[in-house]
Amino acid sequence: MERDEKKIEDFIDKLMSSEALEQPSLDFTDKVMAEVEIISNSTATVYKPLIPKSVWWLIAAGFITLFGYVLFNKSSNTTSFLDRFNLPEVSLNLFEGFSFDYSSTLMYATVVLAIMVGIQIPLLKQYFNPKLSF
């Protein structure tokens, strides 16, 4: 068995000595770096929120405006601004004097919109999660 291994080793040495070492081409490094650059510039999906920050600011401003309207549009017989906030008479129900008449069509549209948003956001999140890279 040792003799067979010695023959195989001699044969391999003979083959290796007769073959010259291969030299890479002169532009080998340039080609490798070009491939690395292509890989590093791959188009990965960048996280982009569904609702931009400017829209969130508009929504917040709308809620603050609505809250201010409800709070300051209290009909009062007094003319003084400070008399509106008579602290002992402040009630916890801020919407007590606020009335908003809406049609049944508006109510149905609002409910359908809420349902559609409630369905679409999880579906879009599920769709885009695999494409995001962190």
N, C-alpha and C positions, 0 to 999 in steps of 0.2 A: 504494500500500500504506500509506503514511503517512497518507494522507487517510482510509482506512477505519479505521485505528486511532484517529484523532482523532474520527471520528464515534462509534465505540464508546465511547470515553472520555467524550465529551459525554453520550451516552445514559445511561451508568452514573452520571455525576454528577447528571443530572436525576432519575433514579430514587432515588438516595440522598438528595437534598435534599428530596424530597417525603415520604419516610418518616421518621417520628420514631424516636428511639432507644428501644428497649425498656428498661424499668426492672424490675429483679427485685422480686419481692413482698417485703413487709416481713419475713416469717418465712423468707426464703431461707436465711439463715445458720443458723437453728435446724434447718431441714430437712437441710442439708448435714452439720451436726455430728451429727445423729441417725443419718444413714447411716454416717458415719465411726465412730461409736460401735458400731453394729451390726457393722461389719466387724471392728473391733478386738476385740470380744467373741466372736469365732467360736469354735466348739467344736473345738479341735484335740486330737488324742489326745496325752495326756501320757505320757511314759515311766514305766512302772511295772514293776519287775522281776517275773518269774514266781515267784521264790522270795524272800519278804521277808527282811530282815536278821535278824529274830528266829528264823526257821527255820534260817538259816545258823549263828547262835550256838548253837542247840540241837544241830545236827549236829556242830559243833566240840566242844561240851561232851561229846557222846556219844563221839567219837573219843578225846578226852583221858581220859575215864573208862575206856574200854576199854584204852587204852594203860597207864594207871595200874594197872588190875586185872591185866593181864598182867605188868607189871613187879613189882608188890608182892605178888602171890599166889603166890609161889614157896614151895613146901613145903620147910621146912628143919628140921633137928634142933636147931639152935641157937635160943635164945630171944631173943638180943640183936638189936635192929633193925640195928645197924651190921655185925654179922657176916654178914648177908645179902649185903652188897655187898663181899665179899672181892675186891678189885680184881684180883689176879693170876688169879683163877678166873672172871672175867667172860667169858662167851661172846658171840659176835656174833649168835647165833640167839636172839632174844627170845621166840619162840613155841615153844621146845623143850619146855617143860613144860606147855604149853597144849593141851588137847584139847577139841574141840567136836564132838559127835556130832549129825549132822543127817540127816534123812530125804531120800530122793530127791525127794519132793514139794516140800520146802523148796528143794532145789537147782534144780528145774525152775522153781518160782515165781520165784526170784531171777534166773535166766537170762532168763525171759520179761519180768520187770520191767525188767531192764537193756536188753534189746532194744527194748522199747516206749519207754522214756525216750530211748534213743539215736535213735529214729525221730521221736518227737514234738517234741523240742526244736528240731531244724532246721526242721521243718514250721511250728511256731508262730513261730519267728523269721522265716521267710520270709513268713508271713501278716501279722505285725505291723510289719515294717520299712517298708512303704510308708505305713502310717498314722501313723507317728511323725513329729513335727516338731521340729526342733532349733532 
